[in-house]
Amino acid sequence: MGSKAGGKTSILLRCLDRDEPSKPTLALEYTFGRRARGHNTPKDIAHLWELGGGTSLSDLVQIPITPDSVSYVSIILVLDLSKPNALWGTMEKLLNAAHTQLEEVQHAGKTKSGAKPQTNALSSARVLPKDYPDRELISPFPVPLLIIGSKYDVFQEFDSDKKRVVSKTLRFVAHYYAASLLFTSIKSESLMSKTKSFFSHLAFGVDKGKTVSCDSSKPLVIPAGSDSFSQIGSPPAMDLDITSLHAKNPKDLWRKVYEHVFPQESTSEQRELKDPASDPQYSEPQIDAMRAQKDQVTIPTYLNHFTVTMQTSDVIKNMFFWFFFNF
């Protein structure tokens, strides 16, 4: 899930080694990935759900996040770095939607046979090591989370101060949620290689490598547990006096500073109620021809029926008046 038109499908196809053009995601789409563990052994299968529409369809997260799937769910959040003025709002709404659904599953999840609620299905999903940096100060996301900053090829042309604000803010958010963070671009083979490593780690449990890059002038590559608040530092306030902000907590402080630099656009995106039958990407010549033929027959039939109905109504009305005035 992530920013609308942020490159989610393109990244997914590259991670699955599928050489095919990406198409706009229609609501929530399912696919899968397979990986052989060895010679003559069954392949591991990863079930993948992609949420389209940016934040407008965030309620659909309830479909893939269920009591049956919660123990092995991971979330990848793709944020469009080329649109920093929509980044925080998109991130906040989608993570809140996923977190809410995860909590509902935790509290209300029961087996089909009516057994005890699965109270520890979610809580056991994230067990951080005792030496995890800032363990007492962070709020780990209930399930493994990977934050991907997409379109780095555009972002790298930004002013250095603005890049620093975006980079440090995402570092704080990722560390706060005990998430991994990386910047990528489908135009860079080296960045996509790192992206695929993180993807495969979540999907199949393979090693994600040991590369770590926290330099805001370069693409960030920060596995969960590799950063700390002391390394991140304070919010890059630029021309803002942080002491004048009335923040409820550190996360709220970072949000206020970020929104001062990048005023957020409204994330209340309207749902696009397009008819899939008229979308060229779902074209089926034989079915479309039959549909067109049916429409040509159905519409005249309806109009004819409407005319006959009106005529019949007039006859009944005339009969009523004749009966009324003659009796």
C-alpha positions in Angstrom: 0.0 0.0 0.0 1.1 3.6 -0.3 1.0 6.8 -2.4 -1.4 6.9 -5.4 0.7 6.4 -8.6 3.7 6.0 -6.4 5.2 3.0 -8.3 3.9 0.2 -6.1 3.0 -2.1 -9.0 6.3 -1.4 -10.8 8.3 -2.2 -7.7 6.3 -5.4 -7.1 6.8 -6.7 -10.6 10.5 -6.1 -10.4 10.8 -7.9 -7.1 8.9 -10.8 -8.6 11.2 -10.8 -11.8 8.2 -10.3 -14.0 9.0 -8.6 -17.3 5.6 -7.0 -18.0 4.2 -3.5 -18.1 2.5 -2.2 -15.0 -1.1 -1.3 -15.0 -3.1 0.9 -12.6 -4.2 -1.2 -9.6 -8.0 -1.6 -9.4 -8.9 -1.4 -5.7 -7.3 -4.4 -4.1 -5.4 -6.9 -6.3 -3.9 -10.3 -5.4 -0.9 -12.0 -6.8 1.7 -14.4 -5.4 5.4 -15.1 -5.5 7.3 -18.4 -5.4 10.8 -19.3 -4.4 12.5 -22.7 -4.3 14.3 -23.6 -1.1 16.5 -26.2 -2.9 16.6 -28.9 -5.5 13.5 -31.1 -5.6 11.9 -29.3 -2.7 8.5 -27.7 -2.5 8.5 -24.0 -3.3 7.7 -21.4 -0.7 4.7 -19.2 -1.7 4.1 -15.6 -0.6 0.6 -14.3 -0.9 0.7 -10.6 -2.0 -2.1 -8.1 -1.8 -1.7 -4.6 -3.4 -3.9 -1.8 -2.3 -4.6 0.8 -5.0 -6.1 4.3 -4.9 -3.8 5.8 -2.3 -5.7 6.5 0.9 -9.2 6.4 -0.7 -9.6 2.7 -0.3 -7.8 2.2 3.0 -10.7 0.4 4.6 -10.0 -2.6 2.2 -7.0 -3.6 4.4 -9.5 -5.7 6.4 -9.6 -8.2 3.5 -6.0 -9.4 3.7 -5.5 -8.8 7.5 -7.6 -11.5 9.2 -7.3 -13.8 12.2 -6.0 -16.5 10.0 -3.3 -14.4 8.3 -2.2 -12.0 11.1 0.6 -14.3 12.5 2.5 -14.0 9.2 1.5 -10.7 7.8 4.1 -8.1 6.8 3.3 -4.6 5.5 5.2 -2.6 2.8 4.4 1.1 2.7 5.5 2.8 -0.5 5.8 6.6 -0.2 6.3 8.9 -3.3 9.4 11.0 -2.5 8.6 13.3 -5.4 5.5 14.5 -3.6 6.6 15.4 -0.1 3.5 17.6 0.4 1.3 14.5 0.4 3.8 12.2 2.2 2.9 12.5 5.9 -0.8 12.5 5.4 -0.7 9.4 3.2 1.7 7.6 5.6 -0.4 8.5 8.6 -3.8 7.5 7.2 -2.6 4.1 5.8 -0.7 3.1 8.8 -3.6 4.1 11.1 -6.0 2.0 8.9 -3.7 -1.1 9.1 -3.0 -0.6 12.8 -6.8 -0.3 13.6 -7.5 -3.5 11.6 -4.7 -5.4 13.4 -6.0 -4.3 16.8 -9.6 -5.4 15.8 -8.2 -8.8 14.7 -6.3 -9.1 18.0 -9.3 -8.3 20.2 -12.1 -10.0 18.1 -10.3 -12.7 16.3 -11.7 -16.1 17.1 -11.4 -19.5 15.5 -14.3 -20.8 13.3 -15.1 -23.4 15.9 -15.7 -20.7 18.6 -12.5 -21.4 20.6 -10.7 -18.8 22.7 -9.8 -15.5 21.1 -6.4 -15.4 19.5 -5.0 -12.9 22.1 -1.4 -13.5 21.4 -1.5 -14.0 17.7 -0.6 -10.4 17.2 1.5 -9.7 20.2 3.8 -12.5 19.5 4.5 -11.2 16.0 6.9 -8.5 17.1 9.3 -9.5 19.8 12.3 -7.1 19.8 15.6 -8.1 21.3 16.5 -6.6 24.7 19.4 -4.7 23.1 17.2 -3.1 20.4 18.1 0.6 20.2 15.7 2.9 22.2 13.6 -0.1 23.0 11.8 1.7 25.9 11.1 4.8 23.8 9.6 3.4 20.6 6.2 2.0 19.6 6.9 -1.0 17.4 4.3 -1.6 14.7 2.3 -4.8 15.5 3.7 -6.6 12.4 7.0 -6.3 10.4 6.9 -3.0 8.4 9.0 -1.9 5.5 8.9 1.8 4.4 10.0 2.4 0.8 10.6 5.9 -0.5 10.0 5.6 -4.3 11.1 7.8 -7.2 14.4 8.6 -5.7 15.6 9.7 -9.2 13.3 12.7 -8.9 13.9 13.3 -5.2 17.7 13.4 -5.6 17.3 16.7 -7.6 15.6 18.4 -4.6 17.3 21.2 -2.6 19.7 19.6 0.0 17.9 21.1 3.0 14.5 19.7 1.9 16.0 16.3 1.2 17.4 16.4 4.7 14.0 17.2 6.2 12.3 14.3 4.4 15.2 11.8 5.1 15.5 12.6 8.8 11.7 12.6 9.3 11.3 9.2 7.6 14.3 7.9 9.7 12.5 9.0 12.8 9.2 7.4 11.8 10.8 4.1 10.7 12.8 3.9 14.0 9.7 4.8 16.1 7.8 1.9 14.5 10.8 -0.5 14.5 10.5 -0.6 10.7 13.1 -0.9 7.9 13.5 2.1 5.6 15.0 2.3 2.1 14.9 4.7 -0.9 14.6 3.3 -4.4 14.0 4.0 -8.0 12.9 1.6 -10.8 15.5 3.4 -12.9 18.4 2.2 -10.8 19.4 -1.5 -10.9 21.5 -1.2 -7.8 18.7 0.3 -5.7 16.2 -2.2 -7.1 18.6 -5.0 -6.1 18.5 -3.8 -2.5 14.8 -3.4 -2.6 14.4 -7.0 -3.8 16.6 -8.2 -0.9 14.3 -6.5 1.6 11.2 -7.8 -0.2 12.5 -11.4 -0.2 13.4 -11.1 3.4 9.8 -10.4 4.3 8.3 -12.8 1.8 10.6 -15.8 2.2 12.8 -15.1 5.2 16.1 -14.8 3.2 19.0 -12.6 4.4 18.5 -9.0 3.4 22.2 -8.1 3.5 24.2 -5.9 5.8 24.2 -2.7 3.8 23.4 0.4 5.9 23.3 4.0 4.6 22.1 6.8 6.8 23.5 9.7 4.8 20.7 12.1 3.7 22.7 13.0 0.6 22.5 9.4 -0.6 19.7 6.8 -0.9 18.8 5.6 2.6 19.1 1.9 3.4 18.4 1.2 7.0 17.3 -2.2 8.3 15.2 -2.2 11.4 17.4 -1.9 14.5 20.2 -0.2 12.7 19.3 3.4 13.6 18.8 5.3 16.9 17.3 8.6 18.1 20.8 9.8 19.0 22.0 9.2 15.4 18.9 10.8 13.9 19.1 13.9 16.1 16.5 16.6 16.6 14.0 17.7 13.9 15.6 19.9 11.2 13.6 23.0 12.1 15.3 25.3 9.6 13.7 28.7 10.3 11.3 27.4 12.9 11.6 27.8 16.7 10.8 24.2 18.0 10.1 25.5 21.5 7.1 27.4 20.2 5.4 24.2 19.1 2.9 22.6 21.4 3.5 19.0 20.6 1.9 16.2 22.5 4.8 13.7 22.0 8.0 13.4 19.9 6.1 12.0 16.9 3.7 15.0 17.0 6.7 17.3 17.2 8.3 15.8 14.0 4.9 16.0 12.3 4.6 19.7 13.1 8.1 20.5 11.9 7.7 18.5 8.7 4.3 20.1 7.9 5.9 23.6 8.5 8.4 22.8 5.7 5.9 20.8 3.5 2.3 21.9 4.1 0.3 18.8 3.6 -2.3 18.5 0.8 -5.7 17.0 1.6 -5.6 13.2 1.7 -9.4 12.9 1.4 -9.1 11.5 -2.1 -12.4 10.8 -3.9 -13.0 7.3 -4.9 -12.8 6.9 -8.7 -16.0 5.0 -9.6 -14.8 4.0 -13.0 -16.5 1.2 -14.9 -14.0 -1.6 -15.3 -15.9 -2.7 -18.4 -14.9 0.4 -20.2 -11.3 0.3 -19.2 -9.0 -0.7 -22.1 -6.6 -2.7 -19.8 -9.4 -5.2 -19.1 -10.4 -5.6 -22.8 -11.9 -8.9 -23.9 -12.9 -8.6 -27.6 -15.5 -11.4 -27.6 -17.1 -10.5 -24.4 -17.1 -6.8 -25.2 -18.8 -7.5 -28.6 -21.5 -9.6 -26.8 -22.0 -6.8 -24.3 -22.3 -4.2 -27.0 -24.9 -6.4 -28.8 -26.8 -6.9 -25.6 -26.9 -3.1 -24.9 -28.2 -2.4 -28.4 -31.0 -4.8 -27.8 -31.7 -3.9 -24.2 -32.0 -0.2 -24.6 -34.6 -0.2 -27.4 -36.5 -2.9 -25.7 -36.6 -0.9 -22.5 -37.7 2.3 -24.3 -40.4 0.3 -26.2 -41.5 -1.3 -22.9 -41.6 2.2 -21.3 -43.8 3.5 -24.2 -46.2 0.5 -24.1 -46.5 0.9 -20.3 -47.4 4.6 -20.6 -50.0 3.7 -23.3 -51.5 1.0 -21.1 -51.6 3.4 -18.2 -53.5 5.9 -20.4 -56.0 3.3 -21.4 -56.6 2.2 -17.7 -57.0 5.9 -16.7 -59.6 6.5 -19.5 -61.5 3.4 -18.4 -61.5 4.7 -14.8 -62.9 8.0 -15.8 -65.5 6.4 -18.0 -66.5 4.1 -15.2 -66.6 7.0 -12.7 -68.8 9.3 -14.8 -71.2 6.6 -16.0 -72.0 5.1 -12.6 
